[in-house]
Structure formats: C-alpha cells, structure tokens
Amino acid sequence: MKVLKNHKAFTMIEVLFVIVILGIVGGLALEAVRQYYNGIYQTGEYTKRVAEADHILEQISKYFENGISSSIIRLDENEATGCYGIPTDSDTDKDYTIAFVAVDTDGLRGIWNPSLNRLVPTWTSDVSSIGNTLISLDANFTALDNMRDLDDVVADRAAIFRSEGIAEGSNECGRFGWDTNGNTNDVYRVITKVNGDHNLTLDGMLSVNGNANRAYVLRTAYAFRVKDGNFSMYSNFQPWNNERYSDSTPHLLGNKVTHFTILYDSSNTTMNSNIGNIYTLKICMEGLDENLSDSNLAKNQICRERMVHVRY
C-alpha cells in the first residue's frame, strides 16, 4: 500500500507576494482605465467647446458683415474707459470691447411689390444732396419710412452715414460717435423728415461739398464684450444720439469665454469701404487643466478664428 506524500501549502510570504503583484497589476489597470475615460472626457469637452466657439463666431459674423468697416473700433481696454481706434494685428492679448455701426439692410433688400411680383428696393447707397436734402431717384423713402419709422421721434431717429466722410484709417472713434468733442458732423446726419419717395430732410448738410455720393441708413450700433467669462452683445443704441453701449441691455451669447478680438492685417491690404474689408474674428474658450478643471490659462485655452467680409 502506497503512502501519500504530504504536499506543502503556500507560505505566508508567497501569499503576500501574490497579493502585492495582483495589487500592482490592478493599480496599473485602474490607472489605464482612468486615463482612458479622462481622455474620452477631455476629447468630449474639447469638441463641445470648439463647437460652441464656432457657433458664436457664426452668429456674430452675420452682424459684422452688415457693419461699416470704417466704424469698427476698440473700446474699454481692460475696463479702462476710452476709445482705442481701429483693430490691428497687434495687442491681440488685450480685451477690448469691439463696436461698430451697421447698415439697415432691410432697406437695401426692399419690400414686396405685389403688382410687380418682386422685391422693390427702398434704399440705394448712391445719393446726392442739396443743402439739407438728400435725393435718390432709385429709392422709395416713403415705403422705407412706413417700414422703419425713419423720422418717428427725435430720440429714436435713424441716421445717414456718409462713407467718404473721413479718410480711411483715421478718426474711427469719431465715425462711431465716441468722440467726446462731437466731431462727427461730416459723417452722420439724423433724418428729420421724409419728404416723399425720393427726398429726405436731414438735420444738416451731409457733405461739406454738397455731394454725398455714397450714404447708408443706420438704425443701430453693436458692441461685443467679454466680462467674467460671459460673452455678450449690445444693440439698440445709437452713437449719433450720444448713446453708449452701456445704455442697452446685454444679450448673452456664450459663457466660459476668455478672450475676443478682431484683427485687420494692414500690411497686405489697404482699407477701402467701397469694396469692403476682410477682418478676422478670434474667440477663445476656457480649456481644461491636468485635473480636468476649467482653466483660463493661455496654454489651456481653446481658440478659434473666422474670416469675415465686412461689406460696407
């Protein structure tokens, strides 16, 4: 009869060694899983914030397209009140309030004429002037007045902007209406009366030489500003009536925004509002740091750019 030999069991040291190995393997596996899911979260957040930045740029570019390029200015550098003139490719790290006046495109688009079965323009930029009277045989000021109440009340009257009032690239603060000295008389005139289909009375001569050539109806100005992570648009204020963007209610367009600027490369092109100008809009969103927390540090920011043709 065979006698079974006794088999030795695992020693305590061997058991502890196995446990340590399993702990190390498990820790590595958990770290790999953590990094995997962190990567998924980072990718998702990056994609979401890129999409939000692109959406904001898509919204605001439509406003800039109808702006008057020679009125685009920078205001309020880092909360300091003032006008800092036209945008350039320098000072991109500073947070300015970007503002401009916009053309009333409804008049250029026209109104529907049922008898002609088509849109009929109510405004044309090609005008002439005699004294305080603006004349355009191609316009229908009566129809535009019915649509826009051009001379409704003094505090809310529309204005006329003469595009060649000041040389391009100079005194944009005055063009916008920020000039505290009131040096906008050769650029803006307020509509005081609609005299008929082809004549308007202004509050003064639009042109010092009596010939306006090119002019546009204005209804409002716009301003875009980043403050405490919120990106807001201001509208329904009229610089030619001494109103400031701070007089209007801000409309929130996005949050977690760290920076917004507009750039114009003057080294490649000369400003010419007769054909419009190309600007670059740039917006930066908060990114994530190594702890997956929101970060506004420059190295973590997510920035997007969009070129826009400012047509006037």
C-alpha positions as CSV (number, residue, x, y, z in Angstrom):
1,M,0.0,0.0,0.0
2,K,1.4,3.3,-1.1
3,V,1.7,6.1,1.3
4,L,0.8,9.5,0.1
5,K,3.4,12.2,0.5
6,N,2.5,15.4,2.2
7,H,2.3,18.5,-0.1
8,K,3.4,21.7,1.3
9,A,0.9,24.7,1.3
10,F,1.8,28.3,0.2
11,T,3.8,30.1,2.8
12,M,2.6,33.4,4.1
13,I,5.4,35.2,2.2
14,E,4.3,33.6,-1.1
15,V,0.7,34.6,-0.4
16,L,1.7,38.2,0.4
17,F,3.9,38.3,-2.7
18,V,0.9,37.2,-4.9
19,I,-1.3,39.8,-3.3
20,V,1.3,42.6,-4.0
21,I,1.6,41.5,-7.6
22,L,-2.2,41.5,-8.0
23,G,-2.4,44.9,-6.4
24,I,0.2,46.3,-8.7
25,V,-1.5,44.8,-11.8
26,G,-4.8,46.1,-10.6
27,G,-3.5,49.5,-9.9
28,L,-2.0,49.7,-13.4
29,A,-5.3,48.5,-14.9
30,L,-7.2,51.1,-12.9
31,E,-4.9,53.9,-14.0
32,A,-5.2,52.8,-17.6
33,V,-9.0,52.8,-17.3
34,R,-8.9,56.2,-15.6
35,Q,-6.7,57.7,-18.3
36,Y,-8.9,56.2,-20.9
37,Y,-12.0,57.7,-19.5
38,N,-10.2,61.0,-18.8
39,G,-9.2,61.1,-22.5
40,I,-12.8,60.5,-23.5
41,Y,-13.9,63.3,-21.2
42,Q,-11.2,65.7,-22.5
43,T,-12.0,64.9,-26.1
44,G,-15.7,65.4,-25.5
45,E,-15.1,68.8,-23.7
46,Y,-12.7,70.0,-26.4
47,T,-15.2,69.1,-29.1
48,K,-18.0,70.7,-27.3
49,R,-16.1,74.0,-26.7
50,V,-14.8,74.1,-30.2
51,A,-18.4,73.7,-31.5
52,E,-19.6,76.5,-29.1
53,A,-16.8,78.8,-30.2
54,D,-17.7,78.1,-33.9
55,H,-21.4,78.7,-33.2
56,I,-20.6,82.0,-31.6
57,L,-18.5,83.1,-34.5
58,E,-21.2,82.0,-36.9
59,Q,-23.7,84.2,-35.1
60,I,-21.7,87.4,-34.8
61,S,-20.2,87.2,-38.3
62,K,-23.6,88.0,-39.7
63,Y,-23.7,91.2,-37.7
64,F,-20.2,92.2,-38.8
65,E,-21.0,91.5,-42.5
66,N,-23.5,94.4,-42.4
67,G,-21.2,96.7,-40.4
68,I,-19.4,99.8,-41.8
69,S,-15.8,98.8,-41.7
70,S,-14.5,102.3,-41.1
71,S,-16.6,102.5,-37.9
72,I,-15.1,99.3,-36.3
73,I,-13.3,100.4,-33.1
74,R,-11.9,99.1,-29.9
75,L,-13.3,100.4,-26.6
76,D,-12.7,99.8,-22.9
77,E,-9.3,98.2,-22.7
78,N,-9.3,96.0,-19.6
79,E,-12.2,98.1,-18.1
80,A,-10.4,101.4,-18.7
81,T,-12.9,103.8,-20.4
82,G,-11.8,105.2,-23.7
83,C,-11.6,104.6,-27.5
84,Y,-8.5,102.9,-28.8
85,G,-9.2,103.2,-32.5
86,I,-9.2,100.7,-35.4
87,P,-8.3,97.0,-34.8
88,T,-4.9,95.8,-35.9
89,D,-2.9,92.6,-35.7
90,S,-1.2,93.9,-32.6
91,D,-2.4,93.9,-29.0
92,T,-4.2,90.6,-29.6
93,D,-3.8,89.7,-25.9
94,K,-5.9,92.7,-24.6
95,D,-9.6,92.5,-24.1
96,Y,-11.3,95.4,-25.8
97,T,-15.0,95.9,-26.4
98,I,-15.4,95.7,-30.2
99,A,-18.1,98.1,-31.5
100,F,-19.4,99.3,-34.9
101,V,-22.4,100.9,-36.6
102,A,-24.4,98.8,-39.0
103,V,-26.3,99.4,-42.2
104,D,-30.1,98.9,-42.3
105,T,-30.1,96.0,-44.8
106,D,-33.9,95.8,-44.9
107,G,-34.0,99.0,-47.0
108,L,-31.4,97.6,-49.4
109,R,-33.3,94.3,-49.5
110,G,-36.5,96.1,-50.3
111,I,-40.2,95.4,-49.9
112,W,-42.5,93.2,-51.8
113,N,-44.5,94.9,-54.6
114,P,-47.5,92.7,-55.4
115,S,-48.2,94.4,-58.8
116,L,-44.6,93.8,-60.0
117,N,-44.4,90.4,-58.2
118,R,-40.9,91.2,-56.9
119,L,-38.9,93.0,-54.2
120,V,-38.5,96.7,-54.8
121,P,-35.5,98.4,-53.2
122,T,-36.5,101.2,-50.8
123,W,-32.9,102.5,-50.4
124,T,-29.9,102.8,-52.5
125,S,-26.4,103.9,-51.4
126,D,-26.0,106.1,-54.5
127,V,-27.4,109.5,-53.5
128,S,-26.9,113.2,-54.0
129,S,-27.6,116.1,-51.7
130,I,-28.6,119.7,-52.0
131,G,-28.2,121.6,-48.7
132,N,-30.0,119.6,-46.0
133,T,-31.9,117.5,-48.6
134,L,-30.8,114.0,-49.6
135,I,-32.0,112.9,-53.0
136,S,-32.1,109.4,-54.6
137,L,-34.3,108.7,-57.6
138,D,-33.8,105.0,-57.2
139,A,-35.1,104.9,-53.6
140,N,-38.6,104.8,-52.1
141,F,-38.2,106.6,-48.9
142,T,-42.0,106.6,-48.2
143,A,-42.0,102.8,-48.2
144,L,-38.9,102.7,-46.1
145,D,-40.4,105.2,-43.6
146,N,-43.6,103.0,-43.3
147,M,-41.4,100.0,-42.6
148,R,-38.8,101.7,-40.3
149,D,-40.3,105.0,-38.9
150,L,-37.3,106.9,-40.0
151,D,-38.4,110.2,-38.5
152,D,-40.6,108.8,-35.8
153,V,-39.4,110.7,-32.7
154,V,-36.3,112.8,-32.0
155,A,-34.7,110.3,-29.6
156,D,-35.0,107.4,-31.9
157,R,-34.4,108.8,-35.3
158,A,-32.4,107.0,-37.9
159,A,-29.2,108.5,-39.2
160,I,-27.4,108.7,-42.5
161,F,-23.8,107.8,-42.7
162,R,-21.6,109.2,-45.5
163,S,-19.0,106.6,-46.3
164,E,-16.4,109.0,-47.6
165,G,-16.7,111.5,-44.7
166,I,-13.3,110.9,-43.3
167,A,-10.2,109.3,-44.9
168,E,-10.0,105.5,-44.4
169,G,-8.0,104.5,-41.4
170,S,-8.4,107.8,-39.4
171,N,-10.6,109.0,-36.7
172,E,-12.7,105.9,-36.4
173,C,-13.7,107.0,-32.9
174,G,-15.4,109.9,-34.5
175,R,-17.1,107.8,-37.1
176,F,-18.5,105.5,-34.5
177,G,-19.7,108.5,-32.4
178,W,-17.4,108.0,-29.4
179,D,-15.6,111.3,-29.9
180,T,-16.4,113.4,-26.9
181,N,-15.7,116.6,-28.9
182,G,-18.6,115.8,-31.2
183,N,-16.5,115.6,-34.3
184,T,-19.0,113.5,-36.3
185,N,-20.7,116.3,-38.2
186,D,-19.2,115.3,-41.5
187,V,-20.1,111.7,-41.1
188,Y,-23.6,111.4,-39.6
189,R,-26.8,113.3,-40.2
190,V,-30.2,112.5,-38.5
191,I,-33.3,112.1,-40.6
192,T,-35.8,114.8,-39.5
193,K,-38.4,114.4,-42.2
194,V,-39.4,112.1,-45.1
195,N,-40.5,114.4,-47.9
196,G,-41.7,111.8,-50.3
197,D,-40.4,108.8,-52.3
198,H,-37.1,110.4,-53.3
199,N,-36.3,113.1,-50.7
200,L,-35.2,113.3,-47.1
201,T,-34.6,116.3,-44.9
202,L,-31.6,116.0,-42.6
203,D,-30.6,117.9,-39.6
204,G,-27.7,119.4,-41.5
205,M,-25.6,119.1,-44.6
206,L,-24.3,115.6,-45.0
207,S,-21.4,116.6,-47.1
208,V,-19.3,119.8,-46.9
209,N,-19.1,119.9,-50.6
210,G,-22.8,119.4,-51.2
211,N,-22.4,115.9,-52.8
212,A,-22.8,112.8,-50.6
213,N,-22.2,110.2,-53.4
214,R,-22.5,107.1,-51.2
215,A,-24.6,107.0,-48.0
216,Y,-26.3,104.4,-45.8
217,V,-29.3,104.3,-43.5
218,L,-28.4,103.4,-39.9
219,R,-30.6,102.0,-37.2
220,T,-28.3,100.8,-34.5
221,A,-24.8,100.1,-33.4
222,Y,-23.4,96.9,-32.0
223,A,-20.9,96.1,-29.3
224,F,-19.4,92.7,-28.3
225,R,-17.7,92.3,-24.9
226,V,-16.1,89.6,-22.7
227,K,-16.5,90.1,-19.0
228,D,-16.1,87.5,-16.2
229,G,-16.3,84.6,-18.7
230,N,-19.5,85.9,-20.3
231,F,-19.6,87.0,-24.0
232,S,-22.4,89.5,-24.6
233,M,-23.8,91.5,-27.4
234,Y,-25.2,95.0,-27.0
235,S,-27.5,96.6,-29.6
236,N,-30.3,99.1,-30.0
237,F,-28.1,102.1,-29.0
238,Q,-27.3,105.0,-31.3
239,P,-24.0,106.8,-31.1
240,W,-25.2,109.6,-33.2
241,N,-27.7,110.3,-30.4
242,N,-24.9,110.3,-27.8
243,E,-25.9,106.8,-26.6
244,R,-23.3,104.3,-25.3
245,Y,-23.5,100.5,-25.5
246,S,-23.8,100.5,-21.7
247,D,-27.2,102.2,-22.1
248,S,-28.6,99.0,-23.6
249,T,-29.3,95.5,-22.1
250,P,-26.6,92.9,-22.9
251,H,-27.6,89.7,-24.6
252,L,-25.6,86.6,-23.5
253,L,-24.1,84.7,-26.5
254,G,-21.9,82.3,-24.6
255,N,-20.0,81.6,-21.3
256,K,-16.6,80.2,-20.4
257,V,-15.2,82.7,-23.0
258,T,-11.8,84.1,-22.0
259,H,-11.0,86.4,-25.0
260,F,-12.4,88.0,-28.1
261,T,-10.7,90.2,-30.6
262,I,-10.9,91.3,-34.2
263,L,-7.8,91.6,-36.4
264,Y,-7.1,93.5,-39.6
265,D,-3.9,92.9,-41.5
266,S,-3.0,96.3,-42.9
267,S,0.3,95.0,-44.3
268,N,-1.4,93.1,-47.0
269,T,-4.4,95.3,-47.9
270,T,-5.4,98.9,-47.8
271,M,-8.7,99.8,-46.2
272,N,-11.4,100.5,-48.7
273,S,-15.0,100.5,-47.6
274,N,-16.2,100.9,-51.2
275,I,-15.4,97.2,-51.7
276,G,-15.5,96.1,-48.1
277,N,-12.7,94.8,-45.9
278,I,-11.7,91.4,-44.7
279,Y,-11.3,91.0,-40.9
280,T,-10.5,88.0,-38.7
281,L,-12.7,87.3,-35.7
282,K,-11.0,85.4,-32.9
283,I,-12.6,83.9,-29.8
284,C,-11.0,81.8,-27.0
285,M,-12.8,79.5,-24.6
286,E,-11.7,78.1,-21.3
287,G,-9.9,74.8,-21.6
288,L,-9.1,72.0,-19.0
289,D,-6.0,71.7,-16.8
290,E,-4.4,68.4,-15.8
291,N,-7.1,67.9,-13.1
292,L,-9.8,68.3,-15.7
293,S,-10.9,71.6,-14.1
294,D,-11.8,74.7,-16.2
295,S,-8.8,76.8,-16.8
296,N,-8.3,80.3,-18.5
297,L,-4.6,80.0,-18.7
298,A,-3.3,80.8,-22.2
299,K,-1.7,77.3,-22.6
300,N,-5.1,75.6,-21.9
301,Q,-7.4,78.0,-23.9
302,I,-9.3,76.7,-27.0
303,C,-9.2,79.4,-29.7
304,R,-11.0,79.6,-33.0
305,E,-10.9,82.1,-35.8
306,R,-13.2,83.1,-38.7
307,M,-12.6,85.5,-41.5
308,V,-15.5,87.8,-42.3
309,H,-16.1,90.2,-45.2
310,V,-17.4,93.5,-43.8
311,R,-19.2,94.8,-46.8
312,Y,-19.6,98.5,-46.2
